[in-house]
Amino acid sequence: MNTSNSKLTTRREFLGTSSALIGGALAAPVILSGSLFAAENSATLRVGLVGCGGRGTGAANEALHADQNVVLTAVGDAFNDKVQPALRELQKEHPDRVKVTPEKCFTGLDAYQKVIDSGVDVVLLCSPPGFRPVHFQAAVAAGKHTFCEKPMATDVAGARSVIESAKLAKEKQISVLAGFCWRYDHPRREFYQNIHAGAIGDIRAIYANYYTGPVKPMPPAGDRPQDMGDLEWQMRNWYNFVWLSGDGLVEQACHSVDKIAWAMKDVPPIKAVAVGGRQTKNNEGNIYDHMFVVYDFPGEVQAFLGQRQISNCHAENSDCIMGTEGIGKITAAAGPVIRGKQPWRYRGAKSNMYQNEHNEFFAGIRSGKLINDSDRMVQSTLLGIMGRMAAYTGQQVTWEEVLNSKEALVPQELDWKMKLPIAPMAIPGFTKMV
């Protein structure tokens, strides 16, 4: 979390970045030929964790399981009450490799920078996504191999910042792992490989959904401690504010967005239209609880994405790819399956996709065959932002309009004592495209 105005001022400079910056994104990770570490390197790798919530603690655990010569040496979070529980949990499982001294436990808005500057080799960025662009920029500037939890930004200005940092990461031969974990799931890898090889013919349509309950409901204003400032209140309830989370489509259903992009070989859509709104009480929060987006891709292919976060409703998280010669389906209850021209069902061993991605990440650092997910991770983030823009405005939004948007939701400078008014919830037909 930043306190420096200069870093977020730089975000505005990215508003002039052209669409060419994210061209050429690939479905598979980019493999870089060099490394900050020599091939077959066996030195101890020091890991720093930024963001000590559940996902951050999980990522640190997976990093420690991925390589027997990895140690956790620094942790940071805005709040101390997040740091200590995370450390206790990690120490239970890795008592010999959690080597975080009290001096390497950092808290506050600048904790991320202190972790990066603490002498670590690898940084895990797991704070709320509104902070991801600034944290990623700092990690790359310092030459750290980086894991970025999804999504990579909550606004277009942030996405442009990530694009620039990603370019620098390639120049510096830095490994970048994205938290779009399904791309590291073995059954889905084989599934999409078969789809791309023509198992269902030409793709004609895609339907994906992410129907679930609220992730973290917003408490009433009366629950707010009298001495708690605006910034802390919003950060402690970050999921309910667009500038911090990006809304449910961008923060959670971005996995479904990413799988749509994967099916389309990461060719961006031409345009999108969407509906959405808020049916349930959200107190002071300003995110929608449902959206439905229609993306139009080249070749008259359409992708439909339904997203909902409302309790006591039908729950489902599935994908259906319809082709000219068959159908590919993925459901939570069963593994991926293809019916039609070339029937297929996954027969391989089960594995943990979260662990898989860290295994490949650290193996790449060791061997010098570095993973760099940066192109596709920012493009999938922008696809989610595109759908949200279409739902919020009620307008058709083109890919070029997204790339040229001046949307900048994240405050340029943050201070615990600052006044931070809550933006009103978007109203289709009235909220304007920026």
N, C-alpha and C positions, 0 to 999 in steps of 0.2 A: 504494500500500500504506500503511495507516494506522498511526500510532503514537498517535493521539489516542483516549483512551477515550470522550470525549464524543460523537464521531461514531458510534461503534458502539453506545453506549448508546442513541442515537436509534433505532437499528434495532429495539430492543425495543419502543419506543413504537408502531412500525408494526404490531405484532402485533394491535392492536385495530382496525385499519382494516377497514372493511366491504367487502363484495363489490361495492358500487355504484361503487367507485372505478375499476374496469376495465370497467364496462359501456359499450357503445356503440363498441367498437373496430371499425375499418373495414378492409376489404380493401385499399383504396388509401391512400396516405399522406394524412394530414391536411395541408391547405395553410393556413398562417396568413397573415393579411392584412397584417401589419406586418413590420418588420425593424429590427435594430440598425444596419443600413446602409441608406442611402437608395436608392430605385429607381435603376437604371442606374449604380450606384456603380462607380467604376473604381479605387478606392484599392487599394494592395497589402494583401493579406490574409496575416497572419502565422499560421503553423500550428505547433502544438506536438504532439509525439508522446509518448504514454505507453505504454511497453511496446515494446521494440525487438527482439522475436523476428521470425520469418518473416512472420507476418500483419501485425504492426505496420509492418515495413519495406515490405511490399506496399501497405498502406493509405496510407502517406506517399507512395510512388511514384505511386499513382493520384491522390492529392490534387494533386500537382505537375503531373500531366498534365491535370487537369480544367480548369485555369484558368491562363492564361499570366501572370497577375499575382498568383500565390501563391508565397510563400517559406516554407521551413522554418527556423524561428528557435530552436527549443528541443526537446530530446529528454530523456527520462528513463526509467530502468529501475532495478530493485532492484540490478542487477549491472552493473558497468562493462564486463565482458567481453562484454556484449550491445550496449552503446551504440556502441562504436567500429566493430565490423564493420558495423552497420546504417548508420552515417554514411558509411563508405567506399563501400558499395554504392550509396547514394543519390547521393553526389557524382559517381560515374562517369556516371550518367545525367542528372543535373541540376547540372552544375558551377557554373552561375551563380545557381542559386536555392536551394541548400543553404547558408544563411547562419548556421550554428550555431557560435558562438564557444565556446572552452573553458569560459567562464563560464556558458554556457547548456546544458551537458551535466550533467545531474543524476543522481545515483545514491543508492540507499538507500530505506528504507521510506517516506520522505516525498517522493520524487522527483516524484510526480504533482502534489502541491501546488505545488512549485517551478516545474514547467512551466506550470501554470495561472496562477501569479502572475507569470510572466516577461514579460507584455505581449503574449501571443498573442491572436488573434481567434477561432481555431478550434482545438479539441482533438480528437485522435484517441485514443480509449481502447481499447488493445489488450493490456492485461495479462491474466493469468489471470482467469477470470470471477468467482472468489470475491471479487475486489477491486472488481468493476465498480460495485456500488451506492454504495460510499463515494466512488469516483472520479467517478461521475456526479453525485452530490450536490454535490461540491466544484465541478465544472465549471459546473453550473447556478447555484449560489450566486454564482459569479463572473461570470455572464452570458455564458458562452462557447458559441458554436455547437459542437455535439458529434456526433462519430461514435462510436457504441457498437458494438464488435464483439460478435457473439453468443457465448453467451447473455448475458442481462442480470443473472443472479444464479445462485447454486447452492443457495439455500434460500429458504423462504417469507419469512423476515424480510427478506432482501435484496430480494426481489421487491416487498415492500411499500414499502421505501425507494425503489426505482425508481419506483413509482407516484406517490409524493409528489413526487419530484423532477420527474417528467414533468408533473405539474399546474403546478408552479412554472415549468417551461420554457415552457408555453403562456402563462402570465400575463406572462412576460418577453419573449415573442415570440422565443424561441430556436429555432433549427433543430436537429432531432434526427434523425440518420440511423442506422438499424439495420443491423447486419451480416448480416441475413437476406437475402443477396444475390440469391436466386432471384426475389424480387419485382421485381427490376430487370432480369431477363432478358427480352428482347423476345419470343422465342418462347413462353415460359411465360406472360407477361402476356396474349398473344393467346389462348393455350390456355384459361386460366382465365376470360377474358372470354367466350369461346364457351360454356364449361361453364355459367357463370352465366346466360347468355342462353337456356339450354335446349337446347343442341345434343345432349345425351344424355338429355333428359327430366329426371325427378327423380333426384337421387343416392340410391342405395340402399346402396352400400358403397364403401369405399376400402381398397386394400392398398398400403402403402408399405414400402420396405425400405432398409436401409443396412448391407450386409454387406461388411466389409473387414477388413484386418489391424490389428494394434495400432498406435496412433499413436506412442507412445513407451514401450516396455517399461520396467518398473521394474528398475533395476540391483540386484544383491544388496547386502545391508547391508555386506559386506566391502569394497565399492568406495567406501564413504563415507570421506572424509578425516577423520583423527582430530580435527582442530580445527574441523570443520564442525558447527554447531549443528542442533537439530531443525528449526527454521523454515527455514533455508537449504536443508537436505537435501530437505524437502518441496517448497519452492518451485522448486528446480532440477529436480524430478521431478513437477511440479504436476499433470500429467495423471492420475497414478495415485492421487490423493487426492480424496475426494468433496468436501471443503470448498473445495478450490481449483478443481476442474474440473466438478463436478456429476455425474460419471460419463459414460460414453460416450453414453448416450441424451440427456442434457442438453447436453453439449458439442459433439458431432459430429452425431448423428442428429436434433438439434433442427431441422436444415434440413428433414428429412422431416416432423417434427411441424408445422413452420410451413406446409408445403405442404398438409397435412391441414387445418389451420386456414383456410388460404386457400380451399380448395375449399368449406369449410363457411361461407364468408363471415364468418369469425371469430366465429361463435356458439360459445360454450364447450360442451364435452361435459357430460353429466349425471353420468357415472361412468366408472370404468376398472377393469379387472382385468389382471393381468400375471403372467408367469413370468420367471425369470431366475436367474443365478448365475455362478459362476466355474469354468470347466473347466480353465484353464491356470494354471501357476504365476505368481504375481505378487509374490513376495518380500514386502516390507512394505506394498505398496499395498492399498487397500481398495475398489477399484471392481470391478463385474461385467464379464465379457467378452461377455455376451449377455443380451438381454431380448426379450420379445414382449408387446406391449400391445394390448388391445382397448378402444377408446374407444366409449362409447354416446352418441350425439347425439340431440337432439330429432327426432321423426318416425321413430323406430326405425331410424335410420341408424347403421351400425357402421363404425369405421375400425380397421384392423389394421396394426400397425407392428412389423416385425422388425428388430432391431439386433444386430450381432455384430462383434467385433474379435478374430478368431483367425486366425493364419497358416495357410496351406496349405488354405484352404477356399474354397468357391464365393464369388466376389465379385460384388456387384450393388448398384446404386443406382437404383431405379426407382419409379414411381408408377402405379397403375391405379385409375381412377375408374369405377365401374360404375353406370349409370343405367337407367331404365326403357325408354329407347329408343336405347341405344348405350353405347359404352365409350370413355373417353379414356385414352391411355397415354403415359407418358414413360419413355424408357430412355436410358442413357448412350450407346448405340451409334447411336441414331437420334433425330431431333427429335420433338417432341410430335405426336401424331396423334389424330384422333377418327374413330371408325367407327360408323355407325348412322344415325340420323335425319338428321343434318346432317354429312356427312363433311367433314373439314378436315385440312389439313397446312400447317405454316408455310412460307411462300414468301418471306419477307422476308430482308433482309441479316443476316449474322451480326455479332455484336458481343460485347464482353466485359462481362459483368454487373457485375464488380467496378468496372470503369471507368465503366459506365453510372451506378451509384449515386452515385459521386463527382461525375460531370458534372452530374447533376440537383441534388445537394446544393449545389454551389458556384453553379450557375446560379440556384437559389432564393435564396441569400444575396444575390447581385448584384441580382436583380429585386425582392426584397422578398416574393416568393411562397414562403415558407419551407416546407420539408418537416418534418413531425413524425410520426415512426413510433412514438412512445412507447407508445400504447395497445396496438397489436398486438404490439410487440416484447416487452412484459412478459407479455402473455397467452400467447403462444407459449412463452415460457420457463416459465411456470407449467404449461402442458400437459405439457412434458417432465418437470418435477418431479413432477407428478401420476402419470405413468407409472412413474417411478422409485420413488415411494412405494408404489405398488401391487405392484411387483416385490419391493421390499425387505421389505415386511410380509407379502405373500401374501394381503392382504385386498382386498376391493372398496373403492375410494376414491371418494367423491363430490366433485364440484366445490366444494360448500359446505364439505366437510371440508378441502380444500386451502386455501381462502380463510381459514378459521378456524384453521389449523394454527399451532402455536407453534414450528415447526421453525426452529432457528437454529444452523447448523453452523460459521459463521465465528467464530473467536475474537474477543473484544471488544477486546483490546489485544495488539499484536504487538511483540516485541523479539527481536533476534538471539540473545540469551542465554537466552531462555525455554525451559522444558521444554514440549514439545508432543507428548503421547502420541498414538499413531496409533489412531484409533477402530477397533474390530473390524469385520470385514466383516459386512454385514447378513445375517441368516438368516430366510428366510420362515417365518412361524408363530411366531417368537420375537421378532423386531424389532417394536417397537410404533410405531403412528402417534402422532406428537407433536402 
